[in-house]
Amino acid sequence: MRIGCSKEIITPIKPIKLACAQQFDKNFSYIHDDVFVRCLVLDDGKEKAVFMAMDLLFHDALLNDAVARYAKEKYGIAESAVTIGYSHSHMAPAARGYNLNHHDDEYEEFLISRSKSCLDRAMCSMFDGELEYGVFDADFNVSRRGNVNGVFGNRPDFDYPRDREFWVLCAKDDTGKIRSIITNYACHPVFYPSKNSVSGEFPGRLCQLLDTKYYGCTSLFFQSSGADVRPLPSVDMEKIKSGEPGWPWRQDFTFDDVNAFAESMCKSVSEFIENGGCKKLDLSIASSAFEIELPMDGRPIEYFKEQKELMKNDPDTPNRNHAFYISNGGYESLADTLSLRASVVKLSDEFYIATMGGEPCFGVKNAVKKAFGDKKVCFIGYTDACAYVVDDRVLSEGGYEPTCHLEYCLKGPFKPGLDARYTEAFKNALKNI
């Protein structure tokens, strides 16, 4: 087995807008910590797989496609074997795909250039080694699908099912030294310690801590089914206990809190590795990329005109911008279905990586895992910016956020029958491997 890893800085070289730091219309004013693209390349002697992690909220599929084409043209790597995931840091630089016209064209060129360079550097530093993997149960998150008087909203719920799997992939060189660690967990980076600074938030800090602990290591973080969970410490327990109405999440976090959260994750990961939690993997790469067609229950243009009027005095947000765009000539461009991009990357006969675009909920991950039977599956979401991806249960409960389809500039919410579509699509992908 051959392994390569690298990272490149993707911090902007001029002030631009932030992705989703509650201040959409202003450029950042300082850089708290740099953001990076990180890459791990695996080579089984016949096929290669690329895993690339970005300290960004999101990006549309254009960046993924550009890197995948580059990997195929220059190195002969199958495009379906290139996985790009976004950490979902809300304090990351704004990029294409989430909020209309908020990205910076020069920064977009910079992102593609640095991503290609990151792959090049990984490819020119391949070494002999081995890959290990494992999973443990982690209690770092809390569901945000709270039910108040029969209405589900953005509130803590300690009993609602949530994704607790914390996956670890550990790449070692032929001396046994750890050279790369992939971590995979579901948790929104929404501490918001600042509204005007660039930061990789807790995923970026976790990678920094692991790289420091294991000298010469390059760590990557991938979000799992994180759409419906937040950090457990973000709950305002005093307000919950007192039964006070209003916003139930803390808003007084500092970067020290972000650091403490990342440190707790780093401690769990390192203890898991050092106590033998990971087992060796016999690398055998195969992959399949595909799309899942999700029909939408489209809303008439009058709905979007109404939303635009309701939000005319709101701050500069994706919902307001999209309502304005749709009701002022963009309605005809809206599709009746969403083509949700997904893939399967086989790393061994017993271990697979399943990927999906958008923000998947926990029920979506469960539906995907049904396709794999007794095989081990690490689920990576957030591979592009396309939708808040729900399962049938969440849909029947009224979705998550009433206007989440508007947030992603979609014609309406999805129609029922989602779980079966997810499971069947991944079953068919497995047949193609």
Secondary structure, DSSP 8 states (H G I E B T S, - for coil): -EEEEEEEE---SS--BBSSSS-TTSB--EESS--EEEEEEEE-SS-EEEEEEESSS---HHHHHHHHHHHHHHH---GGGEEEEE---TTSB--TTSSTT-S-HHHHHHHHHHHHHHHHHHHTT-EEEEEEEEEEE---EEEEEEEETTEEEEEEESSS----EEEEEEEEETTS-EEEEEEEE-------S-SSEE--HHHHHHHHHHHHHSTT-EEEEEE-S-TTEEEGGGB-HHHHHHT--S--B-----HHHHHHHHHHHHHHHHHHHHTT--EEE----EEEEEEEEEEB----HHHHHHHHHHTTTS-S-HHHHHHHHIIIIIGGG--SEEEEEEEEEESSSSEEEEEESSEE-HHHHHHHHGGGTTSEEEEE--SSSS-EE--HHHHHTT-SSTTHHHHTT-SS-B-S-HHHHHHHHHHHHHHT-
